[in-house]
Structure formats: C-alpha cells, structure tokens
C-alpha cells in the first residue's frame, strides 16, 4: 500500500520547518494500521513536489533546507518501524524555470539528500528499502539513466528505482485518434518495461512501478472515454510486461475510482479479477469485444481476430450456455467467426422461443392469413406434412389476431431439423406474402424476418 502524504499544510513554511505533532502522529497511526494488516507500506512526500519543492531553481537554499528538515523529522518518527515500511523521497518532482541540466542536478540533489538523512537516522533506517524517482516519475531513457547514475553512486543494495506508467497518452485519454489499444499503445508499453528492465533490473536494482492506470479510466462523472474491452487489454498487458521485466506494480486509485472506501469493496470486481489474474498468467483478447449488427439490413456472419497471448481457445459462451462450434461459430487459425444464425439468435433483433412455444410478431393490419409455406435451403419441405411445403392451418401454425402474432405449434417446431434454417412464407388473402426464417438449436428457436430483394 502506497500512502501518499502531503505535508505542506502541516509544517511551518519557515525554519525550523516543524511538522505538526498531531499530524505526524496520525500518519504513523495509518502506517501502523496498514502493517498490522500484513501489508507492505510505501510512505512518501507527495503533492509537496509541486506546492513548494518545484521552486528550488529560484529559492534553492530554503527549499532544500525545508526538504531536509522534513525528512529528518519523518526519519526520526519511523526509524524503528519494521522493514515492511519503505520510504519514498518525493513523488513526481518537477522544477520550475530550470534548464535540463539544472533539473538533472536538482533531482540528484534531492535523491541523495533524502538517502543521506534517512540512513544517518539509524535504527531500522540503516538498511531500510529507500525508493528514488526520476523527474516526474517518467520512464524515459535519459531520465532513467540519470537515476541509475545516482543510485550506482550510492553503493547501497537497499535502494529501489521508481517510475510511473499511464500508457501511450493518446490512448490513455482518447485523443488524436487513440480509440483502440493498437500497435502504438502496445509498443509504447513494451518499450517502457524493456527500459525499466535493462536500465535497472538487469543491473541488480529493483523497480517499483509506483503508479499505473489510465488517465481517464474509470470516471463515473462522464461517459467512459475508453471502450471497456480496449481498457482491459491495457491492464492485462501491464501485468504480463511487469512479470516479464520483474517489476513490482501499484495500481493508482484516485479517490473512489477502483476501491469503494466506504464499503471496502471493489467497484468493478470483474476488472479487479482481470488485473489479479495478470499477476500469474495471461488472458486472451480479441480485436474488439463487440460485433455490431445493423437492424436495417440482413444479418451476416461477423469475424474477430483472436489475440491468444499463449492461451488456448476453449470455446464460446453466451452467459452460462456454451455455443456450438460449427453451428454458432467457427475458428480458423486466429479468426473467430460468429455465424449469421447465431447472431440472429443472440442480437435480440428477432423472435425467440422454445421447441414447444414460438410466436412471430405480425402486423396483420386487417389482413387475414391464408396459409404457410415452409422449406429448407435444399428445397425439401419443412414441417410435419413433409409431402408438401404448405403446412396445415391450426396444426402447424395459427394466427392470433388480437395479440398481433402468428403461432408456430409444438408439432411444427419439433419437426424442424436441428441447426438447419427453414424459410417460412406466409400467404395472406390480400395476396401479400411475408417471409420469415426460423432455426431450432439445442431446444431453443429463433427467427427473423427476411427482406425481399
């Protein structure tokens, strides 16, 4: 658990920069509560980074003195805590009105001052894990190289490097066409974790990804910017890349985004389960998690590309019902195709029923039904009267004018071949004809109107 602490409003702004005793006591209470629950804890200096530390270029001596005084007091308070407490010098530091060279110097100065003060405080702080950051927590190669130079110069095996990662920016906030978790976003993540590994992990320096997530997800105050399936691809990829690079991760939860602090329950249990699974295994995804079926045109088969990610395709389910391969879908290499009959049944743009009961919505508009013709695609007759395509009135079908339906009887439904669509042509006394296609599958029946070309 990372406990971000803002000290600015609870310490004097002038020397000796004393932290309010009640506030320090409260921070310690929370840290101790977390450790009592068996959690590792990261304690830091958080929003102070932009509230006053960022002024170091124009008020160097006072800012550095205040920073050192703050860490002297924190170190004294927590010197006897167990090693399950880690200390992080500063969160996402920025430096106003400074050149690149000055920023590098200020970052090194803060990191080394933090390290020196904590180690000098003795007790458990002599070998406690200390976390040092790049500028703004950015995992760019130049800033991580600067941090590596600082850490290697300390000659301390109990130092951890930290950076943050919020994905490729256009995808993270859905701007500049970043609507999908495509090659740009995937490559950005792969490159970032490769840099973390090669710069630090491969050289014996552990990396703590102190924050990750998406900058606009989740957000209950607005419509979701990022389509859910595309967001899940990012979270899955982070878990996999972190395991491969041997990087420890921390999900950044601003307020109530992921965990409801009142109920102590995950607001999106499925998302948390997805994230948790990524700690030990991979999950397969698809090119998109939806298929769109136009209401205004005949339903056709739809295909998706499977991203197996080393997994095996076991099957396709609709809720708790397993769909039938070959009839409802096909898989060829990495291409998953949902058949037109399955989509007709699943989209809800049709009538459904069982092998005992089925009714077609019908606008009779004063007309009266004369007969029903039923055939299969191969030209053979469908229905109990298999010697003729014209089925018997009130035995195979029956109109219900008050309810606006045509009922297909149990006898007709049970006579249908499983999985083979039958085309029904309803003839009305006015001369009008309406075509409908029905399919019986595993005890259920679905149907949809057929438009004449």
N, C-alpha and C positions, 0 to 999 in steps of 0.2 A: 504494500500500500504506500503510495506516494502522498505525503501530506504537504501540500503547498502552503507555505506560511508567508503572509505579508506583514512585515514588521513596521512599516513606515509610520502608521498612526499610533504606535505603541512604544515609541522610543523618542528621546529628545533629539531635536534637529541640530543641536549644538553640543560641543564637547561637555561632558564625557560620553554623550550618546547613550544614556542609560535606558535599558528596556524596562517597561513597567513590570513589576514583580508579579502582579496578578495575571498578566497576560502570559509571561513566561511559564508560570505555574500551570495555566490552562493548557498551553501547548504540550507541556510534559505529561499532563494527565491524559491527553488524547493519544500521545505516542505510547504511553504505558498501556492504555486500554488495547490498542492495536496489537502490541506484542503479547499481551495476556491471551489474545485470541489465536496465538500461534502464527501471526503474520510477520514477515519482514517489513520494515518501515524505512522509507526514504524521507528525510526531513531536509527542507531547503530554505533558501531565501528566494522568494518568488517574485511578486509584482514590483518589489523594490527595484528590480532591474531597470524598469523604465520610469519609475517615480523619482529616483534620485541618483542611482548608480550611473545612468546614461549621461549624466552631466560631468563625468570625470574629465573630459577633454578641456572644460573651461573652469573646473573647480577641483582639480586633481587632488590636492593635499587633503582637503576637507572630506571629499568623497571616500578616498582611500582610508582615512582615519576612521570615518564612520563605519565603513565596511569591516575594518579590522576590529573595531570595538564591538560590533555586533557579533562577529564570530568568536571573539574572546568570551563573551557572555554565554553564547549558545554552547560553546565547548565546555565551559565550567559546569553548566547545568546538566549536560548529558555525558560527562566523562566516564561515569560508572555504569552506563547502560550496557546491556549485552550486545554482542556482535550482530544481533538481528536488526540493530539500528544502523542505517547508513546515512551519511551526511553528504548533501549536495551543495556545492559552493554558491551557485547562483543560477537562476532559470532564464534561458533565452536572453542573455545580455546584449544590449545594443549601446552604441556610443555616438552621441550627437556631435555633429560638426567635426568629425575626425577623418583623417586620411586612412587609407587601407593599412599603411604601415603603423600608424598610431593605434588603430583598432587591434592589430595583432599584438602590439606591446601592452595595451591595457588588458586584453584578455589574459595574456600570460601573467601579468602582474596580479590580477585578481585570483587566478587559479593558484599561483604559487604562494600568495599571502594566506589564502584560505588553508592550504595544505600545511604551511609552517605553523600557523596559530593552533590548528586542531592537534597536530602531533605534539606540540610543546605543552599542551594542557595535561598530558599524562593520562593515567588510568587506562580505561578501555580505548581511549582515543589514540594511544600509541600505535595500535595496529588495526584500528577500525577501517572498514572499507570507505574510501572517500571518492566521491563522484565529481569529475571535472568535465566541463562542457566546452563545445565550440561556440563561436559567436552565433547568437540567435538559435542555438541548437541545430544549426543547418548541417546536413551531412555532405556538403560539397568537398571535393578532394583537397582544395587548397586550405580550407579551414580545419579539416581533419589532420592534414599534415602539420599545421601549426600546433594542434593539440598533441599530436604524437611527439613533437619536439619537446613540448613542455613536460609531458609525462615521462618520456625517456630520460630527461634531465633530472628528474626527482629520484630516480633509482629506488623506487618503492613498489613492491609487488602487490600492495593492497590498495591500488588506485584503479578506478573504473572510468572508462570514457563514456560519455553520454551524448546522444543526438536525438532529434525528433523526426518523425516522418508522417506527413499527411497526404501522400500521393502526389501524382502529377497535377499541378494546380488547375488546369482547365477541367479535368475530371472531378477534382475534389470540390469544386464549387459550381460545376456545369456552366462553363463559359467558353467562348471561342470554339464551339462545336464539340466540346468534350463530353458527349452524352453517353458514350459507351466505354467500358473498361477494355480498350483495344490495345494495339501494339505500343502506342506511345506511353500509355499508363503502365503497361506491364514492363516495358523496357526500363522506364524510369525507376520502378521499384527494384527490378533485378540489379540494375547498376548501383543503386544506393546501398543495397545489402552487400553486394560484392565489394564496394569500397570500405564498408564497415569491417568486413572480414579481413580484407587484405591489409588495411592500414593498422588495425589493432589486434583482432583476434588471432590472426596468423603469427603475430609477434608476441603473444602471451598476455595481451591487455584485454580484459573482458569489456564487453559493450552492453550498456543498458539503454534500450530504446525507451526513454523516459516518457514519451507521448507518441501515440499513433491514433489514427482515426481518419474521418473525412471532415473537412472544414464546414460542410453544410449538412451533415447527416448524423443522427436524426434531428429533426426540427419540427416540433408539434405546432409551432406558431405559424407555419406557412405550408403550402403544398410541397411535397417532397421534391427536391431538385433532382435527385439521383434515383433512377429506377432501381427497385429493390434487388433484383437479380444481379444487376451490374455492381451494386454496392457489395453484395455477398462475395462476388469474385475477388474484389479487393481484399476483404477481410480474410478470405481463405488463402490468398496469395501471400499476405503478410505472415501468417502463421507458418506456412511452408518455408518461405525465404528465411525467416528468423531461425527456424530449426536447422536449416542447411548451413547458415552462416554462424550458428551457435551464438545468437544474440538473444538476450532476455528482453521481453517486451512488457509494456504497461499501457493499457487502454486508457486514454484520457477521457474522463467523464465530466464535462462541464455542467454542473448543476444536476438536473434530473434526466439527462439525456439517455443513459443506459440503465442506471440503477435508481429505483424509486427510494429515496432516503427515508420516506415516512413508513412505507410497508416493508422495506428491505427485500424487495423482490425485483427481479429483472423486468423491466418494462417490455422487453421483447425477448421472451425465453428462447424462441427459435434462433434468433441472431446470436444469443449467448452460446447456445448449444453448438452452433456452427463455428464460432470462434474457438470454443473449448476443444472441439474435435481437431482443429488445425494444430493443436499443440502436439498431437501424436500421429496424425495421419493426414492424408489429402482427401479432398472431395472432388468429384467430377462436376463439371458445369456444362452448359450448352451455349451456343452462340447467342441465344436470348432465352428468357424464361417464359415467353409468351408467344402464341401464334394468333394472328388476327384473321378473323373470318368475316368477310363482308356480308351484310344482311341482304344487299341488293343484287347479289349475283350467285350463281350456283356454287355450292361448296366443293372445293377441290382439295386434294392432298397437300399437306404442308410439311416442309422439311426443316430440320435444325442440324447444326454441326455439333457433335459431342466433343468436349474437351475432357478426355478421360482422366488426365493427370495421374496416370499409373493405376487407375482403378479399373474394375471390370463392370460392364453393363449387365445388371441382373434382371431388369425388367422395368415396366412402366405401370404405374398405379394411378387410378382415379379415386382419390380418398383411400379407402381400405380395399377397393376392388382392383385386382390385378387384371390389366388389359391383356388381350391375347395377341401374341406376336403372329404376324402374317395376316390376321384379320383386322386388328385395330392399328397396328403399326409394323414397320419393318426397320431393320438395322442393317446397313451395308457399310462396312468399314466404320468411319466416324460420322455417318449420316443417318439420322433418325427421322423417319417419315411417318407422320400420322395419316392414316387413310381417310378418304372422304367420308365413308360411312361412320367411322369413329368420331370424326369432328362433327358430323351432323348430329350424332347422338349426344356428344358432350357439350356442344356450344349452347344448347338450350334454345336454339333458333329452330325448333321443331317440336313435334309432339312425342311424348314418351309414355310407355305403359308396360304391362307385363304380358306374358303369353296367355293370360286369361282375360285381360281387360285393356282395351285401347280405344280411344276416341279421337277423331280428327276434327279440329276446329273448322267450321264451314259457315260461310256467309250464304245462306240459301236465297235470301233476297226475294222471297215469294216463289222461287222456282221449286220444282219437285224432282226428286231423284228417280231415275228410271231403272238403271242397272249399274253394275260394277264389273269392269273387265280387269283381269289380273294375270300377268305373265312375268316370267323371268327373262333375264338378258339373252338366254339361249333360245328364246321363243317358245319354251314349254309353258304349260298352264300352271298357275299358282292357285292353290285353294283346294278344298275338299272335292269339288267337282272337277277332277283333273282331266276329264274328257272334253271340256270346253273352257275357254277363257272367261266366259260370262258366268259369274257365280250367282247362287240362288239368293234372291231377296229375302231378308229376315232370317236366313240360315247362315250366310257368310257375312252379311252386312245389313245395316238397318239405319235409316236416318232418324235423328232426334231433332225435329224442327224447333221446339221450344228452347232447347239448350244450345242450338247452333252447332251441332256436331253430326258426324257420321260414325256410327259404332261398328268396329270390326269385331265379330263374335269370337268366342273362345274356340269354336270349331275351326274357323278360318285361321286364327293365329297359330294354333297348334299344328296345322297342316303345313305351315311355311318351313322351308329349308333353313337350317341354322346358318347364319352368316352370309346368306345369298339375298341380295336386294330383290324385291318384287315391285314392279311398276303397276300401280292401280290407275285405271282410267274410269272416272265417274261420269256417266252419261245422264244428262238431265232432260226432262221432257221438252224444254225450250229448244233443245238442240245443242246447248252448251256442254262442253267437255272440260273436265279438270283432271290433271294428272298428279299423282302422289306416289312417293317411293317409300316403302317400309322395309325394315331389316330386323329380323329376330336374331338376338345374340345372347347366349347364356341365360335364357329365361326372361330377358327384357326385350322390349320392342321400341324402335324409334322410327320416326317418319318425318319427311319434309316435302314441301310442295315442289313440283318440277315445272319450271317455266318452259313454255313452248318457244322454240327458236323461230 
